[in-house]
Amino acid sequence: MARVIVEDDESFESALRRFNKIVQGNRILIEVRNRRFFEKPSVINKRKRAAKLRKSRRQTMKFAQPES
């Protein structure tokens, strides 16, 4: 849970900015988007497998390029 303690002389905008930084740093919004709809475990595994495959392809392409 993200908490921001607002000081007496602090403006609302600066407190909101700090809150947004904390939320982004804790990756809360990403988690909320992922949990927005129910996904079957098989769909989750399929998505993760596809992400791993994309990442490995990027790595091999990065190392396979000839140096100029």
QUIPE-V513703 format. One record per backbone hydrogen bond with DSSP energy under -0.5 kcal/mol. NH is the residue of the N-H (numbers start at 1). CO is the residue of the C=O. If there is no record, write none. Layout:
nh	co
NH	CO
NH	CO
This chain:
nh	co
6	4
10	7
15	11
16	12
17	13
18	14
19	15
20	16
21	17
22	18
23	19
24	20
25	21
26	22
27	24
28	23
31	27
32	28
33	29
34	30
35	31
36	33
43	40
44	40
45	41
46	42
47	43
48	44
49	45
50	46
51	47
52	48
53	49
54	50
55	51
56	52
57	53
58	54
59	55
60	56
61	57
62	58
63	59
64	60
65	61
